[in-house]
Amino acid sequence: MDDRYGSDVLASGWRQRGVKPVPEVAAELDLVVEVAADGYCGAVTRVQGGNVELEDRLGRKRLFPLGGGFLIDGSAVRLTPPAAKKQSTGRTASGSFAVADQRARIALPSRILVEGRHDAELVEKVWGADLRVEGVVVEYLQGVDLLDELLEEQPPSATRRYGVLVDHLVPGSKESRIAEAVARGPHGRHVKMVGHPFVDVWQCVTPRALGIAKWPEIPRGIDWKTGICRAFGWPHETQADTARAWQHILSKVHTYRDLEPSLLGRVEELIDFVTAPAS
């Protein structure tokens, strides 16, 4: 005779018998889910640090822990992180077609020069794969004021060109006066200076990538980076605080779409200049 109560009354798992398992669903972008606790409904816009960000039809965003407590079409689900994806459509972060199994070339004599470490890190993150294929090295000057000294110590030539990226290259600025002087000088033919209009390379990251409406305006007389950290409520007392702030900003950059067009065009221009055949 069958024992409808089971043969072992102490066996584990008796609570789960007959309970329907909750299916797991990957939190892919644009997946629409409902939060069971309060009825909030939104589409997945981001998954990071064990949390999922949902955006409702009014553009409001909220963060929730991944896991249970969500509904899809009225049925309970557990949200899980999406599977890691390979570089989509075989493109680099700059939007160029990726070159499979391509080793970095031996570095060319020509260089791209930037003003500081943050500029170099940003260029590396977006254009690094392209630059290694081309054999282009990015160096930082610690300030455009030191460019003349470099040009005297290591003069450029038809086979050793310098492409220089500077901040705040607008009419009347110190940077624009330096660029004009270099263009008129003995090295002008083999040096190309371009720049973006922003006070600092931080602003080349789009507000959208950072999840803000716009970059704060910092009054004259206040150190710009310190003012930015203060405006965002970040620590700003030490150089380490500034470094952490930059790493947070840089972490929001994944492709060229996260950068302002005024920087994108200038970097591409410099790559073309330093890789063009010697004439």
C-alpha positions in Angstrom: 0.0 0.0 0.0 1.3 3.4 -0.9 2.1 5.7 2.0 0.7 9.1 1.0 2.5 10.8 3.9 5.9 9.5 2.9 8.1 7.0 4.6 10.4 9.4 6.5 8.6 12.0 8.5 11.9 13.7 9.3 13.1 14.0 5.8 14.3 17.5 4.7 12.5 19.5 2.1 9.0 18.9 3.2 8.2 22.6 3.2 9.1 22.9 -0.5 7.0 20.0 -1.7 4.3 21.2 -4.0 5.8 24.8 -4.1 6.2 26.0 -7.7 9.8 27.3 -8.3 10.2 30.9 -9.2 11.9 31.2 -12.6 15.1 33.2 -13.0 15.2 35.9 -15.6 18.3 37.8 -16.7 18.0 41.6 -16.2 18.7 42.6 -19.8 18.4 46.2 -20.9 14.9 47.4 -21.6 13.3 44.4 -19.8 10.1 45.7 -18.2 9.3 44.4 -14.7 7.1 45.3 -11.8 8.2 45.5 -8.1 5.9 43.2 -6.1 6.2 45.2 -2.9 4.8 48.6 -4.2 3.8 48.1 -7.8 6.5 50.3 -9.2 6.9 49.4 -12.9 9.9 50.2 -15.1 12.4 49.1 -17.7 15.9 47.9 -16.9 18.5 50.6 -17.6 21.5 49.4 -15.7 22.8 46.5 -13.6 25.7 47.2 -11.3 27.0 46.1 -7.9 24.2 43.6 -7.3 21.5 46.2 -8.0 19.2 46.8 -11.0 18.1 50.3 -12.0 14.6 50.6 -13.3 13.1 53.6 -15.2 9.4 54.2 -15.3 7.4 55.8 -18.1 7.9 59.3 -16.5 11.7 58.9 -16.6 12.1 58.4 -12.9 14.7 55.9 -11.9 15.0 53.7 -8.8 17.5 51.0 -7.6 16.5 47.6 -6.3 18.6 44.6 -5.2 18.7 41.7 -7.8 16.9 38.6 -6.8 13.3 37.9 -5.9 10.4 40.3 -5.5 9.7 41.1 -9.1 6.8 40.3 -11.5 6.7 39.9 -15.2 3.1 39.9 -16.7 1.9 39.2 -13.1 4.1 36.2 -12.5 6.9 36.1 -9.9 10.5 36.0 -11.1 14.0 36.3 -9.7 16.2 38.8 -11.6 19.8 37.7 -12.2 22.7 39.6 -13.7 22.8 39.4 -17.5 25.4 37.2 -19.1 28.7 38.9 -19.9 28.8 39.9 -23.5 31.8 40.0 -25.8 32.6 43.2 -27.6 29.6 43.7 -29.8 29.8 43.7 -33.6 33.6 43.4 -33.4 34.2 47.0 -32.6 36.6 48.8 -30.3 35.5 51.3 -27.7 36.3 54.1 -30.2 33.8 52.6 -32.7 36.5 51.2 -35.0 36.4 47.7 -36.3 38.4 45.4 -34.0 41.4 43.7 -35.6 41.4 40.0 -34.4 44.7 38.5 -33.2 46.6 41.7 -33.9 49.7 42.3 -31.8 50.7 45.8 -30.9 53.1 47.3 -33.4 56.5 48.6 -32.4 56.0 52.2 -31.3 56.3 54.9 -33.9 58.7 57.8 -33.3 55.7 60.1 -33.5 53.7 60.8 -30.3 50.4 62.1 -29.1 50.9 64.4 -26.2 48.3 65.3 -23.6 48.3 67.7 -20.7 48.0 65.3 -17.8 47.4 61.8 -16.5 43.6 62.0 -16.6 43.7 63.0 -20.3 46.0 60.1 -21.0 43.8 57.6 -19.1 40.7 58.7 -21.0 42.4 58.5 -24.4 43.7 55.0 -23.5 40.3 53.8 -22.3 38.5 54.7 -25.6 41.3 54.6 -28.2 43.8 52.3 -26.6 43.1 49.3 -28.9 43.4 51.5 -32.0 46.6 53.1 -30.8 48.3 49.8 -30.1 47.4 48.6 -33.6 48.9 51.8 -35.1 51.9 51.8 -32.8 51.1 55.2 -31.3 52.2 56.1 -27.8 50.4 58.7 -25.6 52.5 60.8 -23.3 51.5 63.5 -20.9 53.3 66.8 -20.5 52.2 67.8 -16.9 51.0 71.1 -18.5 51.0 72.6 -22.0 53.5 75.2 -20.6 56.2 72.6 -20.9 55.7 72.0 -24.6 58.4 74.4 -25.7 60.9 72.7 -23.5 60.1 69.3 -25.0 60.3 70.6 -28.6 63.7 72.0 -27.9 65.0 68.8 -26.3 63.4 66.4 -28.8 62.6 68.4 -31.9 59.9 67.0 -34.2 60.6 66.1 -37.8 58.8 64.6 -40.8 59.2 61.1 -39.3 58.7 62.2 -35.6 55.6 64.3 -35.5 53.8 65.4 -32.3 50.0 65.6 -32.1 49.1 67.7 -29.0 45.7 67.6 -27.2 45.0 70.5 -24.9 42.2 71.6 -22.6 40.3 74.9 -23.0 41.4 75.7 -26.5 39.2 78.7 -27.1 39.9 82.1 -28.6 41.9 84.3 -26.2 42.9 81.5 -23.8 46.5 80.8 -22.8 46.3 77.5 -24.6 45.2 79.2 -27.9 48.1 81.7 -27.7 50.6 78.8 -27.2 49.1 76.9 -30.1 49.4 80.0 -32.4 53.0 80.5 -31.3 53.9 76.9 -32.0 52.2 77.0 -35.4 54.3 80.1 -36.4 57.5 78.7 -35.0 60.2 76.5 -36.5 58.4 73.3 -35.5 55.0 74.2 -36.7 55.0 71.9 -39.8 55.5 68.8 -37.7 53.3 69.7 -34.7 49.5 69.7 -34.7 47.8 71.2 -31.7 44.1 70.7 -31.2 41.8 70.8 -28.2 38.3 70.8 -26.7 36.6 73.9 -25.3 36.1 72.6 -21.7 38.0 73.8 -18.6 39.1 70.2 -17.9 39.0 66.8 -19.6 36.6 65.7 -16.9 33.9 67.6 -18.8 34.5 65.7 -21.9 32.5 62.9 -20.3 28.9 63.5 -21.2 26.4 64.4 -18.4 24.3 61.5 -19.7 27.0 59.0 -19.0 27.3 60.3 -15.4 23.5 60.4 -14.9 23.4 64.1 -14.3 21.5 66.9 -16.1 24.7 69.0 -16.7 28.1 69.7 -15.2 28.0 72.2 -12.3 29.3 75.7 -13.0 32.3 76.6 -10.8 32.9 80.3 -10.0 36.2 81.8 -10.9 38.8 81.7 -8.1 37.8 78.2 -7.0 40.0 75.3 -8.1 37.8 73.6 -10.7 38.2 70.0 -9.7 37.7 70.9 -6.0 34.6 72.8 -6.9 33.2 69.8 -8.9 33.8 67.4 -6.1 32.2 69.8 -3.6 29.2 70.3 -5.9 28.6 66.5 -6.1 29.1 66.1 -2.4 32.3 64.1 -2.8 35.4 64.3 -0.6 37.6 67.1 -1.9 40.3 67.8 0.7 43.3 65.9 -0.7 44.8 64.9 -4.0 43.7 61.3 -3.2 40.1 62.6 -3.0 40.5 64.1 -6.5 42.0 60.9 -7.8 39.1 58.8 -6.5 36.6 61.3 -8.1 38.3 60.9 -11.4 38.3 57.1 -11.2 34.6 57.2 -10.6 34.0 59.5 -13.6 36.3 57.3 -15.8 34.4 54.2 -14.8 31.3 55.6 -16.5 33.1 55.7 -19.8 32.6 52.6 -21.9 32.6 53.7 -25.5 33.0 56.8 -27.6 29.3 57.5 -27.1 30.1 58.5 -23.5 32.3 61.4 -24.7 31.6 64.8 -26.1 31.9 65.1 -29.9 34.3 68.0 -29.5 36.8 65.6 -28.0 36.1 62.7 -30.4 36.9 64.6 -33.5 40.1 66.1 -32.1 41.6 62.8 -31.0 40.8 61.1 -34.4 42.5 64.1 -36.1 45.7 63.6 -34.1 45.8 59.9 -34.8 45.5 60.6 -38.5 48.3 63.3 -38.2 50.9 61.1 -36.4 50.2 58.0 -38.5 50.2 59.7 -42.0 53.1 58.6 -44.2 56.1 60.9 -44.1 56.1 63.4 -47.0 
